[in-house]
C-alpha cells in the first residue's frame, strides 16, 4: 500500500496519539507495579528494567543502556542483571502483561472492554504491529519474539506496546542522526514543554549537577540553547526535525493496513483512548 510520505507521517503521528495512552497504563496505573512487586521486585525501577528489557534476553547492562538510550550512565546497571537473579525474565514479562491488561479492563469497564470494537481494534493493531521489518529495531525485534496474547485486551496492549517500541527505536535513530544524546533529548523535550530551567525536568533533575552542566554546555556550543538555557531558533528547528523524522520512521507498520482499515482502526480506538486519557491512564 503506497501513500505519500506526508500522509504516512500524519498517520504515524495520529496512531501514536491514539495508542500511547494504552501503553501508559504500564507505567502509571497500579496493577502492573503490584504484579511486579508480588514477584519480588523491590522497587518500581527494578520491575521497569526487568520487564521491559526481558524480551532482549539476559543481556548485559551495557546493552540495555544502549537500547533504552535515554537513561543516564549507570542507571541500567543498578537494576540489570540483579533484577533477574531470582526472578526469571519471562515471569517479569508475564506480570507486566497481566497488570497492564487488568488496568485497561478496570479503566474501560466491562461494556467497552468486552465490545466488538475493542476486539476489532486489537486485531487491526496486531496486524500492523506484526508487519514491519525488524532490521535496526532492537526493542521492537525483542517484542516480536513474544507470543501475541489471545485475550483481546491483552492483545491490544501487547500490540500497542510493540508499536511503541518500534517508534522508540526510530526515535533513537533520529536522535543519533542529529547527535543528541539521551540526556540532551530530555533537555530538548523539557524546553518544548515550556519547562525552565530544563535541568528541573523530572526525568533528569536527579542527575549530578556536573553532568547536567556538561550536557547544557554541549548544547550551547552547538547553538541549540542560549546562555539562559532556552531554545535558540536552531535548537527549536532541530527538535522539529527530530520529531518529523521520528514520525517518518514510524510509518512502516501501517503500510500493512488498507485506507479503509486505518479509518476503521481510528474509529474503534477513539472511544478507548478517550476513556484512558480521561483517567490519565491510571
Secondary structure, DSSP 8 states (H G I E B T S, - for coil): ----HHHHHHHHHHHHHHHHHHHHHHHHSHHHHHHHHHHT--SHHHHHHHHHHGGG-S--HHHHHHHH-SS-TTTGGGTTTGGGSSS-HHHHHHHHHHHHHHHHHHHHHHHHHTSHHHHHHHHHHHHHHTSS--TT-HHHHHHHTS---SSHHHHHHHHHHHHHHHHHHHHHHHHHHTT--HHHHHHHHHHHTT-SSGGGSTTTTTS-HHHHHHHHHHHHHTTSB-TTS-B-HHHHHHHHHHHHHHHHHT-GGGGGS-HHHHHHHHHHHHHHHHHHHHHTT-
